[in-house]
Amino acid sequence: MRWVPTSELEEGDRLGRPLYTTDGRLILSSGQVLTRRMISGLIRMNVEGAYIDNRRPNEVSTSPVNQLEVLRAAAFDAVRGFFNSVAAESERLEPRPIMRLANDIVRHVLTEADGGFQMKEHRAEAAYLYAHSVNVCLLAVMTGMKLGYSDLQLKTLAIGALLHDIGRVSRHAVNPEYDHPRVGFDLMRRYPELPLLSAHVVLQHHEKVNGTGYPLGVQGEQFRQAAQIVAVANDYDHFVNEIGENRLPHEGIEYIMSKVDTHYHISVVRAFVQSVSLSQASVGTFFGDDGSREKEPIPC
């Protein structure tokens, strides 16, 4: 598989990874054979390029990826809708789509644990927050499963992961970077159908085990394990998918491992590393309309 600039695409090339718009709509699915008209359309949309895999169809199994495409598109849409409602200061938010989505994600991870999860993505800025939230959720659920979480615990974890940045879009976040955990927590507590632990995940996802995090500066066992899981997933996804940077998944793993004992407990980091299958990392592409102690070895 190789990245090909749009200007160099040829009729008959086969997409190796799906192309999305910033609002989560699928432009073209993985496995799609490109025509001249399709290539012209991509050029008009200012799509920079695509991953091409010209192996014969019987050499590549695309079923798991296609299932994940459908789920990710639905997840992107649900997260975007909820975040937009918060930004618009809707009088009453509707959490049920997020709760249903959490169920669907947990079900997918439990049944398709190796189903082509996208860790590395090319994101347009307008799509970043929503795609990031979905990725963090998938990574967190995979980690929770590795730690032996029950279905109910995984669903609670998934809700917190999907909404961990919800405070960023609220007008109550005067300083969104610092205020969003507390603002998100307060917002979620308005809806009793959302689990309390999910709200605490939102509140604590920027804390650190050594007490230097925010907004509360909790440390040690006060830093809930579910929140640590989302914190690790959040840190990893930001590092790997930061706009303007070209970092690989294995570099993200090394980055997370360097934070054992200062930011995260080793048990959480170990489960995270073990849950991420680097050899099966896949890449999707989102485009806008405009285009302390010596760390213990962690077995993978």
N, C-alpha and C positions, 0 to 999 in steps of 0.2 A: 504494500500500500504506500502511496506517495502523495504529497501535497502538490497540486498543479494550479498555477494561476489561471484565472478564468480565460485570459487571452490565449492560453496555450491548450485549452481543452479541445478535444477532437470528437467529432461524431463517432459514436460507438464506445466511447469511454464509459466505464461502469462506476457509479458512485460507491465508495467504500464506507462512507458515513453519511447520515442524513443531513440535510440543510434545513434550517429553521429561520423564520422571521423573528423579530424581537418580541412579538406578541404570542410566540409559541406555536404558530401555525407551521405545519410541515410544508416546505417548498417542494422538496424531492426526497424520496425514501432511499435508504441504502439499497444497493442492488439495481437502481434505476439505470438503464442504458440511455446515455444522452443523445439527443438529436440536435441538429443545427438550430432549430427553433428554440429548444430549451437553453442552449448555450447563449443564444442572442438575448433571451429573457433574463438570464443570470447577469449578463453584461449590463442590461438596462437597469437592473436592481442594484448595481454596484457591488455585487458579490465578488470578493477578492479572489476566491479560488475554492477548491474542493479536494477532498481526499478521494483518490481514484484507486480502484482495485480491479484490475482487468483479468483476474483469474476466472476460469470458467465457473458458472453457477454451481455445478456439482462439486466444486472444490471448496466452496464457502457455504457454511450454514448460517443463514440470516434469520431464522425463525425467532430465536431469543431476542435479537436486536430489534426486530419488528415489534414484538410484544412490548419491549421497553420504550420504543418510540411512541406508541399509543399512550402508555402510562405517563411518560414525561410530558407529552403535549397536554394531556389533561391536568397534570400537576401544575405545569407552568400557568395554564389558564386559571385554575382555582386560586393559586397563590397571587397572581396578578389581580384577580377580581377582588380578593379580600384586602390586599394592600391598597388598591385604588379606593375601596370603600372607606378605609381608615383615613386616607389622604383627603377624601372629600367630606370628612366629618359626618358620615351617615348617622342618622339618629339611632338606628339599630343595625348592628352587624349580624350576618348570618354565618355562624360557625360550622353548620352542618356539612357544607361542601369540603371544608378542611378536615373534618373528622372522618368523612367517607374516604377522602383521599389518603389519610393516614392508614386506614384499614387496607386500602388497595395496595399501598406501598409495602406494608408489612406482609401482606399475602404474596406479593411478587417476590420479595426478598426470600421468604421462607421456601418458596417453590422453585425459584429461578436464581439461586444464590450466585451462580456463575454466568448470569445471562447478559454478558456484554455491557456491564455498567460503565458509563462514561465518566472518567475522572478528569481527563484533560479536554477542555473545550476552547473554541475560539468564540469569544463573546463580544457582541457590540455593547457599548456602555448602557444603552437603554434597556438591555435585557439582563444586565449583570445581576441585579438584586434578586430577581425571580429565579433565574437559573441557578444562582448560588444557593438559594434557600432549598431548592429541590435536591441539589447535589448533597448538601449538608444532611438533609433528611435521609437519603439513601445510604450515605456513609455511616451515619449514626445508627440506623437500624441494623446494618450489617455488623457493626461493632457490638451493639446490644445483644444480638443473636449469639455472637461469639462468647459473650459473658453469661449466656444462659438465661436471658430475660424471657419471661413468659409472653404470650401473645398480647395480653393486656398491658404489660410493661412496655413492650415494643410500640404499641399504639400510642401510649402516653408520651413516650420518647419522641415518636414521629411528629406528634402535634407540636411539641416544644421546638423541635428542629425546624419544622416548616415556618413557624412564626417567630423564630429567635430574633429576627431583625425588624419585626413589625413596628417597633417604636421609632424607627428611623423616618418613617413617612408621616408621623403624627405631628401636628402643629405644636403639641405640648413639649416636644423635644427641642428646647432652645439650642442646645449643643448636641446635635444628633449622635455624634460619635460617642460621647460620654453619657448622654441622657437616655439613649434608646433602651438599655436593659430595664431600667426602672419604669419608664413610660410604657414599654410593652407589657411588663408585669401588671401594672395598674389597669391597663386596658383589658387584659385577659381576665382579671378578677371580676370584671363586670358581668361575666358570662359563666354562671355556675355549671353549665354543661361542659366547659373546658376543664380538664383535670388540674387540680392545684399543683401537682408536681410539674406539669407542662409549663405552668406559669413560673415556677421556680427555675426551671431550665432556662427560660427567657431571661430571668433576673440575673442568673449566675454565669452566663456563658462567657463573660470576660473576666471572671475571677481566676485566681491562681492558688495552687496549694501552699505557696510560701507567703500568702497574705498580701501580695503586691498588686493584685488585680482590682477591678472596680465593678460595681459602684460601692460595695460594702466592705471590701477587703477581708473577706472570710478566708480561712486557711484550714489546712488539714482535713479532718472529717466533716467540717462544716461545708466544705465544697462538695455538693452532692454528686454522686457518681454519674447520674444521668446528665447533669449539667456539664461535667467534665467530658463526657462522650461528645456532646454537641460542641463544646469548646475546641476539642481536638479536631473534629470534622470541619468546623468553621475555619480554624487556623490553617489547616491543610488545604482546603479548597481556595482560600484567599491566596495562599502562597503559590499554588500551582496554576491558578487561572487569573492571576492579576493581569489586568489589561496593560499591554505594552511590554510584558515580560515573556520570556520563552523558557519556562521551567518544566522539567519533566516529572512525572509521578514519583520516580525513585528519589529525586531531589527533595520532594515534599516529605517523603518518609524520613529521610535523614534530618530534615529540619524539625520534624515533630519529635524524633528520638532525642534530639539535642535538648529538649525541654523537660525530660524526665526529672522528677523530684523538685524542679523549680516551678513549673507550670502545672504539670499533670502527674498523677500517680502512675507508677510503672505498669500496674495491672491494666489500666485503661489503654495506655499506649501499646502494650503488648497485644491486647485484643484488637485494637485498631489495625496494627501492622499485619496481624495474621488474617484479618478479614479482607484486606485489600490484595487482590490477585493482580500483581503488576503485569504478568504475562498476558492477561486478558483485558488489559485496559483498552478502552475504545474512546474515540474522539467524535464528538458531534460539533456542528458549526452553527452558531447563531449569528444572523446578520440583521442589521437595521435596514429600514427602508432606504436610508442613504449609505446605505452601505455598512555543678556541685559535686557530687561524687562521681567517680568514673561510672559511666552508665553500664548497667548490666547488658549483656548481649540479649537481643530480642529475637527469638527464632521466628522465622516466617513460615 
